[in-house]
Structure formats: structure tokens, C-alpha cells
Amino acid sequence: MTIHRLPPRATAGAVVTRDVPDFAIVAGSPARVVRQRFPEGLQARLLASRWWDKPIDQLALHMDFFVQPFGEETLHHPLLQSMNRP
């Protein structure tokens, strides 16, 4: 079984016996994917941003971002800008 960089969410009592895709929510025994945490476009932006590779001091400047719900403005947040962009 593979543990992904962006771990999925499992409901209480879920028995995970196989790989689970990034951003998936799983439930049951054995666990099965019941839905995705975010829309596909947002998932792609989160993965492309590689925010987990950014320096901790840069992440700390945007701490409020980590506790707010995702909305349309989320797609334009500085943390979701790709590491490859200037």
C-alpha cells in the first residue's frame, strides 16, 4: 500500500487495504472511495503548486489560508502558484 504525499481521508471504522488516490474520502470495510475532497481542477492546482516543498517561513505568512474553506478565490492564492512560474 502506498502512502501519498497528500493523504486521503478515511471515515471512522474504514479498513484501508489498497492504495487510495490523493484527495479521496473513503469509507467502509474494505474501504472504497465515496467522493473527492475537492473538484478536479482544484486538485490539479494543489498538486502543481507543490506547496509542501515551499519554505516554512513562506507558508507561515499564509497561515490563514490553511484554515479557511476553499472558494473561487482559492484558485488565485499565492500558495497555489506553480513552483515553475516566475
C-alpha angles and dihedrals in degrees: 000000000000123000106211126217089245102044120216123237121250125197120234111287095016113147108211111201101157141039114291121207121246114276094013124140112214133192139174139037108310092024119244131184110264098175146329121266094224138020115271094252092054091047090055092049092049092051094044092050092059087203090170089067094055119104114273091236090058091049091048090059088062100041091131088062091065095058101043124090116255115258138155091288089058091074090063098046115125092239091061094056109112118256087233094061121092 
